[in-house]
Amino acid sequence: MRVTTETIGSISIVVGLGLLAAGCKPSTEAPAPPNRIQTANSASVAPASKITFLDLPVPPEPEATAQLVAHGKTVYEQNCLACHGAKGDGKGDAAAFLLPKPRNFVQANYRLRSTPIGHLPTDADLFRSVSIGMAGTPMPPWRIHLSDKDRWAVVDYIKTFSPRFADSNEDRSAVSLGTPPARNETTLAEGKALFTKMACITCHGESGHGDGTSAAGLVDDSNIRIKPRDFSKPGLFKSGYSTKEIVRTIQTGFNGTPMLGFHGTIQDQDAWKLAYYVETFVKAAPPAAIVRASQNFLEREKLGDPDVRVNLIERAWKYDPAVIRVKKGQIVEVTFEPTDNGLGVGHGFAISSYDEVAFLNGAMVGAPKTVKFRADRAGQFTFYCATQCSTEKLHPLMNGTFIVEDDTAKQSASAK
């Protein structure tokens, strides 16, 4: 078994939905609530979690009308085009900075599927892939940012890049995983024997670290070198880590890679036994970290509730909103969440002349970071990415404008 680090697509990720500003007029009966700058999100979804590919609930698929496909094109252009390209060939502007490379939808060699090797995925497979993203890549879990309708629409649009989806003779039936056998010493021993018999050991190695004798020469369908999966690191499994997902991968393989699918070659129960053995390579969890008090000795103002809350999103190496406007003296709280992980280190946020109090580093998809500070200096400042998220033309241009207005300078001395 040769499970590689390639996945269905690193749709890099240009995300975020529109900006919604909400404000309330002061009342004579109660103090005015804080001003808020918020992002509108049409998706009513739960926060990102460790849900796996097969366990993600799939809502009913709408009819693929021309209107839905047109809507999918709009969603794609807003969120997917920067990596996958206008032609769906994986050659967007950001593709040069990404590993693994974005999926080429024209070739249609999809990795995450419930169908046999060489076959197209089901529509539900595509929906799940878009929804949960790909761990360890810039492909985010789009269920955080996009509604069910948006995700179904982009699935239908993605299918237009390959004529294979229009072929009614193309078999897209999901394989059965069968009934899992008991997990015991006998089945684990049988799984270990299968690991050698099915040549898994030649790529993944005796230790399961992806260091087998054939590992150094493996390439994908684009002739890019790929490394077999390191079974000791469950967090790198792109479809999520569970026995069922390992069995599905054993049976279906990864299109466009040396990882074969064994559906029809081995019995279903043998696939489960092999998966049981694969799980034995996982290292024990490290001991809990010791929590120490902060080493920051700077005197800081004790800030109360913010006057302004800003929900800041990164989309395609740009900030949304690109301009933040506050009043001098206001307490500002910025919650920053990127929609891709850049080169794998996330994105950051800092403000020139305020970076000693407003500085965030390494914010990741699904793991926003928040900073609170007082806007005590009036003027126009630049906010920028404090994390080396890319090179050349992307990271240096990731900035916005922070404006602090001084109302006291405009007040008249007249009693009127």
Beta strands, then each sheet from edge to edge (+ up, - down):
strand 1: 19-22
strand 2: 35-39
strand 3: 308-314
strand 4: 319-320
strand 5: 323-327
strand 6: 331-338
strand 7: 347-351
strand 8: 359-363
strand 9: 369-374
strand 10: 379-384
strand 11: 399-405
sheet 1: 1+ 2- 3- 4+
sheet 2: 1+ 2- 3- 6- 9+
sheet 3: 5+ 11+ 10- 7+ 8-
end
